[in-house]
Amino acid sequence: MEGASCSCSGQQIGRRVTQSRLVLLPASNRVNVRTRLQAVQNAKAVRVSGSRPRRCRGNRLRATDPADVEAESVSTSGTTQIELQGRKFRVLQLEGCEYLIHTDSAGRLTLQDCFVHDLETDIYAEPTFSGRLPDVPMRYAEVPWVVQFLGDSVYNKAPWKRVERIYLVAIREPDDIAEFSLNLDDVFILDRESRDIKRGKVIWNENITADTDPTTLTLRIRKDGLYMDRFEDMPDIEDLVSEAELAAWEAQQRKARDKSAASVASLVGSGKDEGGGDIAQQPLADADEEREPQDPIDAMSDEDHDGPEDTPAVDLGF
C-alpha cells in the first residue's frame, strides 16, 4: 500500500497558501464543448458507417456496440499521449477511467480542456471542476497515488495494484533561485471515483519559517489532505505500518466480540436452548481471553486496502 511524497523548493516557503478568485471557463470553450466531445468520441473510440454515436444525458456520449463498428486508427505516441484530429492530449490512467487533457508542444496542460473516459461504459464526459483553475497552460509534476495489496499465498489471494488519484503539482519556470521548483499554490487532484478535478490546499507545518532551507521540506500527500513538513518531523515508515497493522488487529477483535455478543443475545432472547429447554445466561468473557491473539498482518484483509491511507511512499526528489 503506497501513498506519495515529494520534496520541493520554492520562493515563498514561509507564506501560507492563499485563496484566489474563481476563474470561469472561457466562453469559447463553453460554446464548443459539444463539438469537442463529438470529435474526441469519433477519433478515440469508434466510427459507425452512416451514423454518429448516440448522445446520452448532458454532454455525455456513448458509442454503439463495438461488435457492429469499425475501429478508427489513432495516431499515438507511447501510452501517455494521443493525437486527435491534430490536437494532442495527455492521457492519465487511473483505475477504471482515464483523463484526457489537452497539451501543447511544450508539454503544458490546459485543465479546462479535459475529458474523462469511463473504460467500462466507453462514455466520454467533461469532468466537474471544484475551485479556481489556472487560465493559462502550465507544466505539472504528476504524482500518482497507488494502492496495492501484495497478495496472500495462505488464503490464495492474488496481488493487485490500482491508481486511486493523480496529483498535479504546478512546476515553476526556472529563475535565479532554482532551475526546478514547485508552485504549491496550484495543486490539483484527479480522482477515479468522483471523476472530477479539484484544487488541493497545502497546509504548512507551523515549524516552517521563511528561513527554513527549502531542500529539507517534503510534500506529504495523505488521505485527509496535503501537508508541507520538514523531513525531520515526518514519522518513520515502519511506525506507520505498525500502527496500521495494530489498528487492523484491534478492529478484528472488536468484530469477533460483537459477533459473540450478538449470538448469545439471540439465544437469551429466545429463552430456549436447541433441545427446547430453558437456558441460563452465562457471563460473556472477553474475546481476548478466549482466543489466541491473531497476528496483525493476518488480521488485515482486502477490505483494509479499499482506499489511500496515510502512508507516504518514496521521496521523489523534487
C-alpha positions as CSV (number, residue, x, y, z in Angstrom):
1,M,0.0,0.0,0.0
2,E,1.5,3.3,-1.0
3,G,0.8,7.0,-0.7
4,A,3.1,9.6,-2.2
5,S,5.5,12.3,-1.1
6,C,7.9,14.6,-2.7
7,S,10.4,17.2,-1.5
8,C,10.3,20.6,-3.2
9,S,11.7,24.1,-3.2
10,G,10.0,27.4,-3.8
11,Q,10.4,31.1,-3.4
12,Q,7.9,31.7,-0.6
13,I,8.4,29.0,1.9
14,G,7.1,30.8,5.0
15,R,3.8,32.0,3.4
16,R,0.6,30.2,3.8
17,V,-1.5,29.2,0.7
18,T,-3.9,32.0,-0.2
19,Q,-7.4,31.8,-1.6
20,S,-7.9,33.2,-5.1
21,R,-10.9,34.2,-7.1
22,L,-12.8,31.7,-9.2
23,V,-11.8,31.6,-12.9
24,L,-14.7,30.6,-15.1
25,L,-14.3,28.5,-18.2
26,P,-13.7,30.7,-21.2
27,A,-16.8,31.4,-23.3
28,S,-15.3,29.9,-26.4
29,N,-14.7,26.6,-24.7
30,R,-18.3,26.6,-23.3
31,V,-19.7,27.1,-26.8
32,N,-17.6,24.4,-28.4
33,V,-17.8,21.8,-25.7
34,R,-20.2,19.5,-27.5
35,T,-18.3,19.9,-30.7
36,R,-15.1,18.9,-28.9
37,L,-16.8,16.0,-27.2
38,Q,-18.0,14.7,-30.6
39,A,-14.6,15.0,-32.1
40,V,-12.9,13.1,-29.2
41,Q,-15.5,10.4,-29.3
42,N,-15.3,9.9,-33.1
43,A,-11.5,9.9,-33.1
44,K,-10.6,8.0,-29.9
45,A,-13.4,5.4,-29.8
46,V,-15.2,4.2,-32.9
47,R,-16.9,5.4,-36.1
48,V,-20.2,3.9,-37.3
49,S,-20.8,3.9,-41.0
50,G,-23.6,6.3,-41.9
51,S,-24.3,7.3,-38.3
52,R,-22.9,9.1,-35.3
53,P,-22.5,8.0,-31.7
54,R,-25.7,8.4,-29.7
55,R,-25.9,11.3,-27.3
56,C,-26.7,10.5,-23.7
57,R,-27.6,12.6,-20.7
58,G,-26.0,16.1,-20.6
59,N,-22.7,16.3,-22.5
60,R,-22.1,12.5,-22.4
61,L,-21.7,10.5,-25.5
62,R,-22.0,6.7,-25.8
63,A,-20.5,4.6,-28.6
64,T,-22.7,1.9,-30.2
65,D,-21.9,-1.8,-29.8
66,P,-18.2,-2.3,-30.6
67,A,-19.1,-5.5,-32.4
68,D,-21.0,-3.5,-35.0
69,V,-18.4,-0.9,-35.7
70,E,-15.1,-0.4,-37.4
71,A,-12.3,0.9,-35.3
72,E,-10.6,4.1,-36.5
73,S,-6.8,4.3,-36.3
74,V,-5.5,6.9,-33.9
75,S,-2.0,8.4,-34.0
76,T,-0.4,7.7,-30.7
77,S,3.0,8.4,-29.1
78,G,3.6,5.8,-26.4
79,T,0.9,5.3,-23.9
80,T,0.7,8.7,-22.3
81,Q,-0.1,11.0,-25.3
82,I,-2.5,10.7,-28.2
83,E,-3.3,13.0,-31.1
84,L,-6.9,13.6,-32.1
85,Q,-7.6,15.5,-35.3
86,G,-4.4,17.4,-35.0
87,R,-4.8,18.2,-31.3
88,K,-2.6,16.5,-28.7
89,F,-4.0,15.1,-25.4
90,R,-2.1,13.9,-22.4
91,V,-3.6,10.6,-21.1
92,L,-3.5,10.0,-17.4
93,Q,-4.6,6.4,-16.5
94,L,-6.5,5.7,-13.2
95,E,-8.4,2.6,-12.1
96,G,-11.5,2.4,-14.3
97,C,-11.0,5.6,-16.2
98,E,-8.6,7.9,-17.9
99,Y,-8.3,11.7,-18.1
100,L,-7.5,13.2,-21.5
101,I,-6.0,16.7,-21.0
102,H,-5.1,19.0,-23.9
103,T,-1.3,19.6,-24.1
104,D,0.8,21.9,-26.2
105,S,4.1,21.3,-27.9
106,A,6.0,22.3,-24.7
107,G,4.1,19.8,-22.6
108,R,1.9,22.3,-20.8
109,L,-1.6,21.2,-19.8
110,T,-4.8,23.1,-20.2
111,L,-7.1,21.7,-17.4
112,Q,-10.2,23.4,-18.8
113,D,-9.8,21.4,-22.0
114,C,-10.3,18.0,-20.5
115,F,-12.4,14.8,-20.8
116,V,-12.9,11.7,-18.7
117,H,-13.2,8.4,-20.4
118,D,-15.0,5.6,-18.5
119,L,-13.3,2.4,-19.6
120,E,-16.3,0.1,-18.7
121,T,-19.0,2.0,-20.5
122,D,-16.9,3.8,-23.1
123,I,-18.6,7.1,-22.2
124,Y,-16.7,10.4,-22.5
125,A,-17.8,13.4,-20.4
126,E,-16.4,16.7,-19.1
127,P,-15.3,16.5,-15.5
128,T,-16.7,18.8,-12.9
129,F,-14.3,21.4,-11.5
130,S,-14.0,22.5,-7.9
131,G,-12.1,25.6,-7.1
132,R,-10.1,28.0,-9.1
133,L,-8.4,26.7,-12.3
134,P,-5.4,28.3,-14.0
135,D,-6.4,30.3,-17.1
136,V,-3.2,29.5,-18.9
137,P,-1.5,26.2,-19.8
138,M,1.0,25.0,-17.2
139,R,3.6,22.3,-16.6
140,Y,2.8,19.9,-13.8
141,A,4.6,17.2,-11.9
142,E,2.4,14.1,-11.9
143,V,2.3,12.3,-8.6
144,P,0.1,9.1,-8.7
145,W,-1.4,7.7,-5.5
146,V,-1.1,3.9,-5.9
147,V,-2.8,1.5,-3.5
148,Q,-1.6,-2.1,-3.7
149,F,-2.2,-5.4,-2.0
150,L,0.8,-7.8,-2.0
151,G,-1.3,-10.9,-2.0
152,D,-1.7,-13.8,0.4
153,S,-0.4,-17.2,-0.6
154,V,-2.0,-18.8,2.5
155,Y,-5.6,-17.7,1.6
156,N,-4.8,-17.7,-2.2
157,K,-5.4,-14.0,-2.6
158,A,-3.8,-12.6,-5.7
159,P,-1.9,-9.3,-5.5
160,W,-3.4,-6.2,-7.1
161,K,-2.5,-2.6,-7.6
162,R,-4.6,0.4,-8.7
163,V,-4.1,4.2,-9.1
164,E,-6.7,5.9,-6.9
165,R,-5.7,9.5,-7.6
166,I,-3.2,11.6,-9.5
167,Y,-1.9,14.8,-8.0
168,L,-0.8,17.6,-10.5
169,V,1.7,19.9,-8.8
170,A,2.5,23.0,-10.9
171,I,6.1,23.5,-11.9
172,R,7.6,27.0,-11.7
173,E,9.5,28.4,-14.6
174,P,13.3,28.4,-14.0
175,D,14.6,31.5,-12.3
176,D,17.7,32.8,-10.4
177,I,16.7,30.9,-7.3
178,A,16.2,27.4,-8.7
179,E,16.2,25.6,-12.0
180,F,13.4,23.4,-10.8
181,S,10.8,24.1,-8.1
182,L,7.1,23.5,-7.4
183,N,4.4,26.1,-7.1
184,L,2.3,24.8,-4.2
185,D,-0.4,27.4,-4.8
186,D,-1.5,25.3,-7.8
187,V,-2.1,21.7,-6.8
188,F,-5.0,19.7,-8.5
189,I,-6.4,16.3,-7.7
190,L,-7.8,13.9,-10.3
191,D,-10.0,11.2,-8.6
192,R,-11.0,7.9,-10.0
193,E,-14.3,7.7,-8.0
194,S,-15.6,11.3,-8.3
195,R,-14.3,11.8,-11.8
196,D,-13.6,15.4,-11.1
197,I,-10.8,17.9,-10.9
198,K,-10.5,19.8,-7.6
199,R,-8.0,22.2,-6.2
200,G,-5.9,20.9,-3.3
201,K,-4.8,23.1,-0.4
202,V,-1.4,22.6,1.1
203,I,-1.2,23.0,4.9
204,W,2.1,24.2,6.2
205,N,3.8,22.8,9.3
206,E,3.9,25.5,12.0
207,N,7.7,24.9,12.4
208,I,8.4,26.1,8.8
209,T,9.6,29.7,8.6
210,A,10.9,31.9,5.9
211,D,14.4,30.9,6.9
212,T,13.8,27.2,6.6
213,D,16.0,25.5,4.0
214,P,13.6,24.5,1.2
215,T,15.6,21.4,0.4
216,T,14.7,20.0,3.8
217,L,10.9,20.1,3.1
218,T,8.7,17.3,1.9
219,L,5.2,17.5,0.5
220,R,3.2,14.8,2.2
221,I,0.1,13.5,0.4
222,R,-2.3,11.9,2.9
223,K,-5.9,10.7,2.8
224,D,-7.1,13.8,4.7
225,G,-5.1,16.4,2.7
226,L,-1.7,17.7,1.6
227,Y,0.8,18.8,4.2
228,M,4.2,20.6,3.9
229,D,6.5,19.1,6.6
230,R,10.2,19.2,7.5
231,F,11.7,15.8,6.7
232,E,13.0,15.5,10.3
233,D,9.4,15.9,11.6
234,M,8.0,13.1,9.5
235,P,7.0,9.8,11.2
236,D,9.1,6.7,10.4
237,I,7.5,4.5,7.8
238,E,7.9,1.4,10.0
239,D,6.0,3.1,12.7
240,L,3.1,4.0,10.3
241,V,2.9,0.4,9.1
242,S,3.0,-1.0,12.7
243,E,0.2,1.4,13.7
244,A,-1.9,0.3,10.7
245,E,-1.4,-3.4,11.5
246,L,-2.3,-2.9,15.1
247,A,-5.4,-0.9,14.2
248,A,-6.5,-3.8,11.8
249,W,-5.9,-6.4,14.5
250,E,-7.9,-4.4,17.1
251,A,-10.8,-4.0,14.6
252,Q,-10.8,-7.7,14.0
253,Q,-11.0,-8.4,17.8
254,R,-13.9,-5.9,18.2
255,K,-15.7,-7.6,15.4
256,A,-15.3,-11.0,17.0
257,R,-16.5,-9.7,20.3
258,D,-19.6,-8.1,18.7
259,K,-20.4,-11.3,16.9
260,S,-20.2,-13.4,20.0
261,A,-22.3,-10.9,22.0
262,A,-25.0,-10.9,19.2
263,S,-25.1,-14.7,19.2
264,V,-25.5,-15.0,22.9
265,A,-28.1,-12.3,23.0
266,S,-30.2,-14.1,20.4
267,L,-30.2,-17.3,22.4
268,V,-31.0,-15.5,25.7
269,G,-33.8,-13.6,24.0
270,S,-35.5,-16.8,22.9
271,G,-35.2,-18.3,26.4
272,K,-34.7,-21.8,25.0
273,D,-31.8,-23.9,24.0
274,E,-31.7,-26.1,20.9
275,G,-33.3,-29.0,22.8
276,G,-36.3,-26.9,23.9
277,G,-35.2,-26.4,27.5
278,D,-34.6,-23.2,29.3
279,I,-31.2,-21.7,29.2
280,A,-29.4,-19.5,31.7
281,Q,-27.4,-16.5,30.6
282,Q,-23.7,-17.0,31.1
283,P,-21.4,-14.1,31.7
284,L,-19.8,-13.1,28.5
285,A,-16.0,-13.5,28.7
286,D,-13.7,-11.1,26.9
287,A,-12.9,-12.5,23.5
288,D,-9.2,-11.6,24.0
289,E,-9.1,-14.2,26.8
290,E,-10.8,-16.9,24.8
291,R,-8.6,-16.9,21.7
292,E,-5.0,-16.5,20.8
293,P,-4.2,-13.0,19.6
294,Q,-4.2,-13.0,15.8
295,D,-1.1,-11.9,14.0
296,P,-1.7,-8.2,12.9
297,I,-0.7,-9.0,9.4
298,D,-3.0,-11.9,9.1
299,A,-5.8,-9.8,10.5
300,M,-5.6,-7.5,7.5
301,S,-7.9,-8.3,4.6
302,D,-8.6,-6.9,1.2
303,E,-11.2,-4.6,2.9
304,D,-8.3,-2.9,4.7
305,H,-6.9,-1.7,1.3
306,D,-10.0,-0.1,-0.2
307,G,-8.6,3.4,-0.3
308,P,-5.5,5.6,0.2
309,E,-4.1,5.6,3.7
310,D,-1.7,7.9,5.5
311,T,1.4,6.1,4.3
312,P,3.9,8.1,2.4
313,A,5.9,6.3,-0.2
314,V,9.3,7.1,-1.7
315,D,10.8,10.5,-1.9
316,L,10.6,11.6,-5.5
317,G,13.5,14.0,-5.1
318,F,11.6,17.2,-6.2
